[in-house]
């Protein structure tokens, strides 16, 4: 069972630790796959070298923005941020906003999860050429480069993974 959203009599709950209003089933899947990745032994929460003690889905920030996932330490400080990005008509505006939101948290790692390889390139393109403001990322890759091979080390993007790629590596998901 996916833990990203809780069904209620009136629809889908949303908010801190619960979900996003009107989120798609693809997004719920992406959040769950990413949560599993962050909680696995080789990732963060179970790694004795990591400061992450808890992975929190739909983490509400003080400014009313929400991260799809946050890995926090024992003091509640954000160590890892994660955003599951679905590509839509607003990608060149929404992606830089998410990038800036993650940067403001000053995480040690910032993970992006996309639905397919081409989406990783669309995110990178939106960060290279946003509708507003300066480019967030200068680096580009050939369209044939899988996103998990991107090597971008900024406060808001340290890894990009296709959801299926993460799912295939999880011992907890079918």
Secondary structure, 3 states (H helix, E strand, C coil): CCCCCCEECCEECCECCCECCCCCHHHHHHHHHHHHHHHCCCCCCCCCCCCCCEEEEEEECCCCCEEEEEEECCCCCEEEEEEEECCCCCHHHHHHHHHHHHHHCCCCEEEEEECCHHHHHHHHHHHHCCCCCCCCCCCCCCCCCCHHHCCCCECCECEEEEHHHHHHHCCCCC
